[in-house]
Amino acid sequence: MEFTPGRVFLLRVPEGEDLVAFVNRFAEKRSIKTAIVKGIGSLRNPVVGYYSEETKSYKRIELFGIFELLSLLGNVSLRDGRPFAHLHVTLGNANGDVFGGHLIEGEVFVTELYIQELLGEPLVRKDRGNNLSLWDEEKD
């Protein structure tokens, strides 16, 4: 898919918000259908997921405490007609241990986001029968 750059947002997410829910609401309020999302900061008690091809489900990995949000990278596309944030994170603790995965939830302590809207035919996620909602594959 080819897109044209749209609006660019730099923002700080309010403390206490769930980061995934915030990105979804932000996109819906501004009619963002497709976007790139990046971020840094810190999260309290984040839950990340690891997708198991064998079980066709996400293993939930619950982390307790405050973690540095070393890197957040993801996108917004449409699922069931609404904006859907698909976010992956790299998190670090006070000992320098690093954890990562698909962000399921995480309470914001301090988080800064960059959201780049992409204009064009929106990317739409569809259930592929493996408990994953994916875009259509690109064909040459």
C-alpha positions as CSV (number, residue, x, y, z in Angstrom):
1,M,0.0,0.0,0.0
2,E,1.1,3.5,-0.7
3,F,0.2,6.4,1.6
4,T,0.6,10.2,1.7
5,P,1.8,11.7,5.0
6,G,-1.1,13.3,6.9
7,R,-1.2,15.1,10.3
8,V,1.6,14.6,12.8
9,F,1.0,14.6,16.5
10,L,3.5,14.8,19.4
11,L,1.8,14.4,22.8
12,R,2.2,13.4,26.3
13,V,-0.3,10.8,27.5
14,P,-2.1,11.6,30.8
15,E,-0.8,9.6,33.8
16,G,-3.0,6.7,34.8
17,E,-4.3,6.1,31.3
18,D,-4.1,2.6,29.7
19,L,-1.8,3.3,26.8
20,V,-3.5,1.0,24.3
21,A,-7.0,2.3,25.1
22,F,-5.7,5.9,24.9
23,V,-4.2,5.4,21.4
24,N,-7.5,3.9,20.2
25,R,-9.6,6.7,21.6
26,F,-7.2,9.4,20.3
27,A,-7.4,7.9,16.8
28,E,-11.2,7.6,16.9
29,K,-11.7,11.2,18.0
30,R,-9.5,12.5,15.2
31,S,-10.8,10.1,12.5
32,I,-7.4,8.5,12.1
33,K,-7.7,5.3,10.1
34,T,-4.1,4.4,9.4
35,A,-1.0,5.7,11.3
36,I,2.5,4.9,12.6
37,V,2.9,5.1,16.3
38,K,6.2,5.5,18.2
39,G,6.8,6.3,21.9
40,I,9.0,6.4,24.9
41,G,8.4,6.9,28.6
42,S,7.4,4.5,31.4
43,L,4.5,2.2,32.3
44,R,3.2,0.7,35.5
45,N,2.4,-3.0,35.6
46,P,2.4,-3.6,31.9
47,V,1.1,-6.8,30.3
48,V,2.8,-8.0,27.2
49,G,1.9,-10.9,24.9
50,Y,3.8,-13.5,23.1
51,Y,1.8,-15.1,20.2
52,S,2.1,-18.9,20.2
53,E,1.6,-20.4,16.8
54,E,1.0,-23.8,18.5
55,T,-1.9,-22.6,20.6
56,K,-3.0,-19.8,18.3
57,S,-3.3,-17.4,21.3
58,Y,-1.3,-14.9,23.2
59,K,0.5,-15.9,26.3
60,R,0.1,-13.1,28.8
61,I,3.2,-11.9,30.5
62,E,2.4,-9.7,33.5
63,L,5.1,-7.4,34.8
64,F,4.8,-5.7,38.2
65,G,6.3,-2.3,39.0
66,I,7.4,0.7,36.9
67,F,9.2,-0.1,33.7
68,E,11.0,2.2,31.3
69,L,9.3,2.2,28.0
70,L,12.6,2.0,26.0
71,S,10.8,1.7,22.7
72,L,7.2,1.6,21.5
73,L,6.6,0.9,17.8
74,G,3.3,0.1,16.1
75,N,0.5,1.2,13.9
76,V,-3.2,2.1,13.8
77,S,-5.4,0.4,11.2
78,L,-9.1,-0.5,11.1
79,R,-10.7,-3.6,12.8
80,D,-14.4,-4.0,12.8
81,G,-14.7,-0.4,11.4
82,R,-12.9,1.2,14.3
83,P,-9.3,2.3,14.8
84,F,-7.2,-0.5,16.3
85,A,-3.7,0.1,17.8
86,H,-1.2,-2.7,17.3
87,L,1.7,-1.8,19.6
88,H,4.9,-3.6,20.5
89,V,7.2,-2.6,23.3
90,T,10.7,-3.0,24.7
91,L,10.6,-2.4,28.5
92,G,13.4,-2.2,31.0
93,N,13.4,-2.5,34.8
94,A,15.7,-1.0,37.5
95,N,18.2,-3.8,37.2
96,G,18.6,-3.3,33.4
97,D,16.6,-6.4,32.5
98,V,14.7,-6.1,29.3
99,F,11.3,-7.5,28.4
100,G,9.3,-7.1,25.2
101,G,6.3,-8.2,23.2
102,H,2.9,-7.2,22.0
103,L,1.5,-4.5,24.4
104,I,-1.8,-5.8,25.8
105,E,-2.1,-3.1,28.5
106,G,0.0,-0.7,30.5
107,E,-0.8,2.1,32.9
108,V,1.0,5.3,31.8
109,F,3.4,6.8,34.3
110,V,5.0,9.2,31.8
111,T,4.7,8.5,28.1
112,E,5.4,10.6,25.0
113,L,3.9,9.6,21.7
114,Y,4.6,10.4,18.0
115,I,1.6,9.6,15.8
116,Q,2.0,10.0,12.0
117,E,-1.3,9.8,10.2
118,L,-1.2,8.1,6.8
119,L,-3.7,9.1,4.1
120,G,-4.9,6.7,1.5
121,E,-7.0,3.6,1.3
122,P,-7.1,2.5,5.0
123,L,-5.5,-0.8,6.1
124,V,-8.2,-3.1,7.3
125,R,-7.6,-6.1,9.7
126,K,-9.5,-9.3,9.0
127,D,-9.7,-12.5,11.1
128,R,-7.6,-15.1,9.4
129,G,-8.8,-18.1,11.5
130,N,-5.7,-18.2,13.7
131,N,-6.9,-15.8,16.4
132,L,-5.1,-13.0,14.5
133,S,-6.5,-10.0,12.7
134,L,-4.2,-9.2,9.8
135,W,-4.1,-7.0,6.8
136,D,-4.2,-8.5,3.3
137,E,-0.8,-9.5,2.0
138,E,0.9,-7.3,-0.5
139,K,0.9,-8.8,-4.0
140,D,3.6,-7.8,-6.6
